[in-house]
Amino acid sequence: MAARTQVYIKIGAKAGPAWRPVDAEPLGRDLYRIVGSNPSPAVEPWPFSPGDVVRCEPYELTDSDVILVACEKVDPASSG
């Protein structure tokens, strides 16, 4: 089983954007495969689905914590 890490998905919220943590497998460089599932897709739709490969970037929160944010879905065959 590959190591897992947590990445964050930006979701819309009534009070503005929010970040949802999700489990992902590192694939090298800045690529990760989403392995976590959305427990409430009808209530909180995500821009990425389990199995999607996403490019992630560090993002500094207002309290100086840095999270890894999924920025875009990529085709793993054409990314390397």
Secondary structure, DSSP 8 states (H G I E B T S, - for coil): ----EEEEEEE--TTS-EEEEEEEEEEETTEEEE----S-TTTS--SS-TT-EEEEEEEE-TTS-EEEEEEEE--TTT--
